[in-house]
């Protein structure tokens, strides 16, 4: 009996909420239509997570650009959960924003959120990772993972003279960054048939996992010349294993991301090179593009920011 | 006749439960030694495996206390991260003596452990729930305390805590911490009143209360032990990776639980031996090491690890149903 009453109250609440939600949706549409004459004011940023140097730098860049443009920006953290990211987008759209910038948790899974926002007349800019159907958003600002991987691997191939055994440390298998960067590695391998991949495995972006993995690989005496990691965290783990085994003179390590600790390691001559995703530029360009489109201007549907190779020669420009 | 057969079968089943994991461990090591004589079977590698088992093994020691008392501690992975980050903050060169970051890490672990223990013992919150809550919150605190990026540039003395060897040998110092901790845990569990009481609580809480055991204080203690060991493991991980990372230790709680379960400790508490946990932790490290050396894809490694956990629990359940 009690349960049934509770259920009835719950159902009633749900219906009330549905009615409100419907109203809110309509209001937003009217607002955004009416508001398009004035300069856009309200923006929202949706980050996959806020737990590493990369995501913090990216969101800081968007925030700084928003402040420069004099617009309001709310930042949402999806904690790597695509369902949560969609809910956050829905909430923001219902509250009436002019434009949103999404760093998608999943390039497929985010599509419903993108469509919902676009249908409500909100400008949508995707940053860092392209979604599976680019036409659903107004613009994409980011990098090509394959180009970044190619830049890192090209440097490694040059350093080892185009021949010898190498090992790859991957991000989570099947993630866009893992597949994209690997594609870039493969392009270089195709041009350098004398480079052999002796080991390849995921360490899931994790320093400690990469450290154990490389310790194990070193036991197999495969005469490695280089270890190429898909991010700096894993590169630093690999570097520690190599230094512990006193092999730093024979095995070079390469990373990607240009995190502060990796830059320091490049400066100290321990890490051979890292690649900057030009994170700040991505954030700045994304905010600029979102504001421009919401103001009625047209911009390119795909804005690619260049990678930068960082070695001991130019590391000082990046160390803050 | 059939009765005697039954008794023999029971004894055999018990032996399987007790020594099955040891037999499996020896078999796996033997197979890997045959497949990879020049890499896996080298003494340096074999002792290196103990080093790689160490951080998970130390967490598994704490987890063993908790599981024996019929609890669970999901917060240890996050505690590793927070303790590592906090220790790293106090471990920059030329700041504090190395004992300070070590103590800070351990105190962080103790604080999380006490929070869990108070929740379980005095708040009556189910262990799974309270430690799930602290797992989430503590990870958040680790991210806040580090600003989201790893804390690096640590002193050589701090970095030396987990690196290096016992002078003049090939025994890694990390392995020594692990072996000392598991031996001490084994002593406490098997030879002290405190240890036997943990088994009693896990086996039958009502009986424990009736016999005058202060169950609440015992529960508080096991979570505190788990927290302290997780804090120490966090210090070691930060030292080993020469940085305190807020995202470190993700999923470590599950590896620690896996080591304990593979080692034959009953998930419902009250039964299991310390050396089971030792073998459980070593088995996981042996598999990872051997399969990495053989360049087996990590996707297959996950399948193999899952299968071993399932088989271990199956043996546990079958052994128990025989006993009843």
Interface residues (C-beta under 8 A of the other chain):
Chain A: X50 X51 X52 X53 X55 X56 X173 X198 X199 X200 X201 X202 X205 X206 X207 X208 X211 X212 X213 X215 X216 X217 X219 X220 X221 X233 X236 X237 X240 X244 X259 X260 X261 X264
Chain B: X36 X38 X39 X40 X42 X44 X45 X48 X52 X55 X143 X147 X148 X149 X150 X152 X153 X163 X237 X240 X241 X242 X243 X245 X246 X247 X248 X249 X250 X288 X289 X292 X293 X295 X297 X298 X299
